[in-house]
Amino acid sequence: MALLKNINFGLTYQKMGEPENSHTNFNEAIQLFNEMEAPKQIEKVEKAKKGNIDS
């Protein structure tokens, strides 16, 4: 649940033009995926963080 919140907030803040809040949420999601040892999910969040959510 926290993962979805962090990713959704990251995307929302990104669209609102608030990169600092966006990156905070994306980084929290990345940290949780690191704990889960989920490298493909980390890659997806990194792409979203850069604004490449379609990749």
Contacts in CASP RR format, 6 or more apart in sequence:
PFRMAT RR
TARGET T0000
AUTHOR 0000-0000-0000
METHOD contacts of the structure
MODEL  1
MALLKNINFGLTYQKMGEPENSHTNFNEAIQLFNEMEAPKQIEKVEKAKK
GNIDS
2 28 0 8 1.000
2 32 0 8 1.000
3 29 0 8 1.000
3 32 0 8 1.000
3 33 0 8 1.000
5 25 0 8 1.000
6 25 0 8 1.000
6 26 0 8 1.000
6 28 0 8 1.000
6 29 0 8 1.000
6 32 0 8 1.000
7 25 0 8 1.000
7 26 0 8 1.000
7 29 0 8 1.000
7 45 0 8 1.000
7 48 0 8 1.000
9 21 0 8 1.000
9 22 0 8 1.000
9 25 0 8 1.000
10 21 0 8 1.000
10 22 0 8 1.000
10 23 0 8 1.000
10 24 0 8 1.000
10 25 0 8 1.000
10 26 0 8 1.000
10 29 0 8 1.000
10 48 0 8 1.000
10 49 0 8 1.000
11 22 0 8 1.000
11 48 0 8 1.000
11 53 0 8 1.000
12 22 0 8 1.000
13 19 0 8 1.000
13 21 0 8 1.000
13 22 0 8 1.000
13 25 0 8 1.000
14 22 0 8 1.000
14 48 0 8 1.000
14 49 0 8 1.000
14 51 0 8 1.000
22 49 0 8 1.000
23 49 0 8 1.000
26 45 0 8 1.000
26 46 0 8 1.000
26 48 0 8 1.000
26 49 0 8 1.000
29 45 0 8 1.000
30 42 0 8 1.000
30 45 0 8 1.000
30 46 0 8 1.000
33 39 0 8 1.000
33 41 0 8 1.000
33 42 0 8 1.000
33 45 0 8 1.000
34 42 0 8 1.000
47 53 0 8 1.000
47 55 0 8 1.000
END
